Amino acid sequence: MIGTLAGVEVVEAERNGTKGMCCGAGGARMWMEETIGTKVNDARSEER
């Protein structure tokens, strides 16, 4: 649907398939507030 909109280009994430990046939520880590290093969701949103 989104790809049918004028001016929208759908592209595949650079890290996909076997190069994919973990979401970081395994082992109930989604309930923890990270204080060390880069948050996974921040790193993912910076990727193109």
C-alpha positions as CSV (number, residue, x, y, z in Angstrom):
1,M,0.0,0.0,0.0
2,I,2.6,2.5,1.0
3,G,4.6,1.9,-2.2
4,T,1.6,3.1,-4.2
5,L,1.8,6.6,-2.8
6,A,3.3,9.2,-5.1
7,G,6.9,10.2,-4.1
8,V,7.4,7.2,-1.8
9,E,10.2,4.8,-2.5
10,V,10.2,1.5,-0.6
11,V,13.8,0.2,0.2
12,E,15.1,-2.9,2.0
13,A,16.9,-2.3,5.3
14,E,20.7,-2.6,4.9
15,R,20.9,-5.2,7.6
16,N,18.4,-7.9,6.7
17,G,18.1,-11.7,6.5
18,T,21.3,-13.3,8.0
19,K,22.8,-9.8,8.6
20,G,19.8,-8.7,10.6
21,M,20.2,-7.1,14.0
22,C,18.5,-8.4,17.1
23,C,15.7,-6.2,18.5
24,G,17.3,-6.4,22.0
25,A,14.1,-7.4,23.7
26,G,15.0,-11.1,24.4
27,G,15.1,-12.3,28.0
28,A,12.7,-9.6,29.2
29,R,15.2,-6.9,28.4
30,M,12.4,-4.9,26.9
31,W,11.4,-4.1,30.5
32,M,14.8,-2.8,31.5
33,E,16.1,0.8,31.0
34,E,19.5,0.6,29.3
35,T,22.2,2.9,30.7
36,I,25.3,1.5,29.1
37,G,26.1,1.8,25.3
38,T,23.7,2.6,22.5
39,K,20.1,1.5,22.7
40,V,19.2,-1.0,20.0
41,N,16.1,1.0,18.9
42,D,18.3,4.1,18.6
43,A,20.8,2.2,16.5
44,R,18.1,0.8,14.3
45,S,16.4,4.1,13.7
46,E,19.7,5.7,12.5
47,E,20.2,3.0,9.8
48,R,19.0,3.6,6.3
